[in-house]
Amino acid sequence: MTVPIRRRARELAMQALYQSETTGITSEEAFLLLRENFQANKKAAPYALEILAGVNECRAEIDQLISEHSKNWRLERMSMVDRNIIRIAAFEFLKKGQDVPPAVVINEALEVAVRYSDEDASPFINGILDSMKNALEQD
Protein backbone atom coordinates (compact mmCIF):
# COMPACT_ATOMS: atom_id res chain seq x y z
CA MET A 1 0.00 0.00 0.00
CA THR A 2 1.34 3.40 -0.96
CA VAL A 3 1.19 6.06 1.73
CA PRO A 4 -0.03 9.43 0.41
CA ILE A 5 2.61 12.17 0.15
CA ARG A 6 0.72 14.51 2.48
CA ARG A 7 0.54 11.82 5.17
CA ARG A 8 4.30 11.36 4.85
CA ALA A 9 4.63 15.14 5.23
CA ARG A 10 2.48 15.10 8.37
CA GLU A 11 4.58 12.27 9.77
CA LEU A 12 7.81 14.16 9.05
CA ALA A 13 6.40 17.31 10.63
CA MET A 14 5.27 15.39 13.72
CA GLN A 15 8.70 13.78 14.04
CA ALA A 16 10.45 17.15 13.72
CA LEU A 17 8.13 18.76 16.29
CA TYR A 18 8.73 15.83 18.64
CA GLN A 19 12.50 16.02 18.22
CA SER A 20 12.39 19.76 18.73
CA GLU A 21 10.56 19.34 22.04
CA THR A 22 12.90 16.63 23.28
CA THR A 23 16.18 18.31 22.29
CA GLY A 24 15.43 22.03 22.37
CA ILE A 25 16.53 22.62 18.78
CA THR A 26 14.16 24.33 16.36
CA SER A 27 11.74 22.18 14.43
CA GLU A 28 13.41 23.29 11.20
CA GLU A 29 16.79 22.08 12.50
CA ALA A 30 15.15 18.83 13.59
CA PHE A 31 13.64 18.46 10.13
CA LEU A 32 17.07 18.89 8.50
CA LEU A 33 18.54 16.25 10.83
CA LEU A 34 15.73 13.86 9.93
CA ARG A 35 16.38 14.41 6.24
CA GLU A 36 20.15 13.92 6.69
CA ASN A 37 19.95 10.78 8.80
CA PHE A 38 16.87 8.96 7.50
CA GLN A 39 15.33 8.28 4.13
CA ALA A 40 12.71 11.01 4.17
CA ASN A 41 10.42 11.29 1.18
CA LYS A 42 11.67 14.26 -0.88
CA LYS A 43 8.21 14.93 -2.31
CA ALA A 44 6.82 15.25 1.23
CA ALA A 45 9.36 17.88 2.30
CA PRO A 46 7.62 21.05 1.00
CA TYR A 47 4.33 20.32 2.77
CA ALA A 48 6.14 19.20 5.93
CA LEU A 49 8.02 22.51 5.99
CA GLU A 50 4.76 24.41 5.42
CA ILE A 51 3.22 22.59 8.38
CA LEU A 52 6.24 23.31 10.60
CA ALA A 53 6.25 26.99 9.69
CA GLY A 54 2.51 27.25 10.29
CA VAL A 55 2.56 25.42 13.61
CA ASN A 56 5.47 27.54 14.82
CA GLU A 57 3.89 30.79 13.64
CA CYS A 58 0.50 30.02 15.19
CA ARG A 59 1.67 28.00 18.21
CA ALA A 60 -0.07 30.18 20.83
CA GLU A 61 -3.36 30.18 18.92
CA ILE A 62 -3.13 26.43 18.26
CA ASP A 63 -2.28 25.56 21.86
CA GLN A 64 -5.12 27.76 23.12
CA LEU A 65 -7.53 26.01 20.77
CA ILE A 66 -6.33 22.59 21.94
CA SER A 67 -6.66 23.62 25.59
CA GLU A 68 -10.23 24.77 25.01
CA HIS A 69 -11.21 21.42 23.51
CA SER A 70 -9.29 18.94 25.67
CA LYS A 71 -11.52 18.33 28.64
CA ASN A 72 -9.57 17.53 31.82
CA TRP A 73 -6.27 17.33 29.93
CA ARG A 74 -3.65 20.02 30.18
CA LEU A 75 -1.43 20.34 27.14
CA GLU A 76 1.63 19.43 29.22
CA ARG A 77 0.04 16.14 30.32
CA MET A 78 -0.56 14.89 26.77
CA SER A 79 2.02 12.64 25.23
CA MET A 80 4.38 14.59 22.97
CA VAL A 81 3.36 12.49 19.98
CA ASP A 82 -0.36 13.06 20.53
CA ARG A 83 0.10 16.76 21.28
CA ASN A 84 2.03 17.30 18.05
CA ILE A 85 -0.40 15.28 15.94
CA ILE A 86 -3.18 17.50 17.31
CA ARG A 87 -1.13 20.65 16.67
CA ILE A 88 -0.68 19.68 13.02
CA ALA A 89 -4.39 18.99 12.62
CA ALA A 90 -5.29 22.26 14.36
CA PHE A 91 -3.01 24.14 11.95
CA GLU A 92 -4.73 22.46 9.03
CA PHE A 93 -8.15 23.37 10.45
CA LEU A 94 -7.16 26.99 10.96
CA LYS A 95 -5.02 27.75 7.95
CA LYS A 96 -5.70 25.09 5.37
CA GLY A 97 -9.49 24.92 5.73
CA GLN A 98 -10.36 25.23 2.07
CA ASP A 99 -7.41 23.11 0.97
CA VAL A 100 -7.95 20.15 3.31
CA PRO A 101 -11.51 19.21 4.33
CA PRO A 102 -12.01 18.75 8.10
CA ALA A 103 -12.93 15.07 7.73
CA VAL A 104 -9.63 14.47 5.92
CA VAL A 105 -7.69 16.37 8.60
CA ILE A 106 -9.17 14.15 11.31
CA ASN A 107 -8.70 10.94 9.35
CA GLU A 108 -5.07 11.76 8.58
CA ALA A 109 -4.36 12.62 12.22
CA LEU A 110 -5.84 9.28 13.30
CA GLU A 111 -3.77 7.39 10.71
CA VAL A 112 -0.59 9.03 12.01
CA ALA A 113 -1.65 8.23 15.59
CA VAL A 114 -2.20 4.56 14.74
CA ARG A 115 1.34 4.38 13.42
CA TYR A 116 3.17 6.44 16.06
CA SER A 117 1.16 6.39 19.29
CA ASP A 118 -0.53 3.84 21.52
CA GLU A 119 -3.96 2.24 21.19
CA ASP A 120 -5.67 4.85 23.39
CA ALA A 121 -4.49 7.75 21.23
CA SER A 122 -7.01 7.50 18.40
CA PRO A 123 -10.16 7.97 20.51
CA PHE A 124 -8.44 10.73 22.52
CA ILE A 125 -7.26 12.61 19.43
CA ASN A 126 -10.57 12.05 17.63
CA GLY A 127 -12.53 13.53 20.54
CA ILE A 128 -10.43 16.69 20.67
CA LEU A 129 -10.37 17.19 16.90
CA ASP A 130 -14.10 16.53 16.52
CA SER A 131 -14.89 19.11 19.22
CA MET A 132 -12.50 21.56 17.57
CA LYS A 133 -14.02 20.98 14.11
CA ASN A 134 -17.56 21.49 15.40
CA ALA A 135 -16.63 24.73 17.16
CA LEU A 136 -14.79 26.08 14.13
CA GLU A 137 -17.74 25.24 11.85
CA GLN A 138 -20.04 27.27 14.12
CA ASP A 139 -17.83 30.37 13.91
Number of C-alpha atoms within 10 A of each C-alpha: 3 4 7 10 16 16 17 20 24 25 24 25 30 28 21 27 27 21 21 17 15 10 10 11 13 16 24 18 14 22 23 14 13 17 16 10 8 9 8 16 12 11 12 19 21 12 18 25 19 13 24 26 16 19 25 17 12 17 15 11 14 22 17 12 18 22 16 15 18 18 10 9 12 11 15 9 9 14 14 19 20 23 19 22 27 25 27 24 28 29 23 22 24 18 15 16 13 10 9 12 12 24 13 12 21 24 15 19 26 24 14 19 23 14 10 16 17 12 11 10 18 19 12 14 20 17 16 20 27 15 14 20 20 11 12 13 9 6 5
